[in-house]
């Protein structure tokens, strides 16, 4: 099983891809779990549904 990094505080300099045309990220929008985690950490709640099991870790399959 891949080791996941703990949630980021959103201030670690992670390069986040620009939002998709529809404005709704999904896990395929990211190259790494770290990028998805940075978006999850920077938003209130989980508007992009990046944390399907609500454990605080985004896109665990990346």
C-alpha positions in Angstrom: 0.0 0.0 0.0 1.3 3.5 -0.9 2.3 5.6 2.0 0.3 8.9 2.1 1.6 12.1 3.4 -0.4 13.7 6.3 -2.7 16.5 5.3 -0.9 19.7 4.2 -1.6 23.0 5.8 -1.8 24.6 2.3 1.3 26.6 2.7 4.0 24.2 1.6 4.5 25.5 -1.9 2.7 22.7 -3.7 2.0 23.5 -7.3 -1.8 23.2 -7.9 -3.1 22.8 -11.4 -5.6 25.5 -12.6 -9.2 24.6 -12.0 -10.9 22.7 -14.8 -13.2 24.7 -17.2 -16.3 23.7 -15.1 -14.5 24.8 -11.9 -14.9 21.4 -10.2 -11.7 19.5 -9.5 -11.8 15.7 -9.3 -8.9 13.3 -8.6 -8.0 13.0 -12.3 -7.3 16.8 -12.2 -4.1 16.1 -10.2 -0.8 14.4 -10.9 -0.1 13.7 -7.2 -2.0 13.1 -4.0 -0.1 16.0 -2.5 -1.7 18.4 -5.0 -5.2 17.1 -4.3 -4.5 17.3 -0.5 -3.5 21.0 -0.9 -6.8 21.8 -2.6 -8.8 19.9 0.1 -6.9 21.7 2.9 -7.4 25.1 1.3 -11.2 24.8 0.9 -13.9 24.8 3.6 -15.7 21.4 3.6 -15.1 19.2 0.6 -16.9 21.0 -2.3 -14.9 19.0 -4.9 -15.6 15.7 -3.3 -11.9 14.8 -3.1 -12.3 12.9 0.2 -14.8 10.2 -0.5 -14.5 8.4 2.8 -14.3 11.7 4.9 -11.0 10.7 6.6 -9.3 14.0 5.8 -7.1 12.5 3.0 -7.8 13.5 -0.6 -7.7 11.2 -3.6 -6.2 8.2 -1.8 -5.9 6.3 -5.1 -3.2 8.7 -6.4 
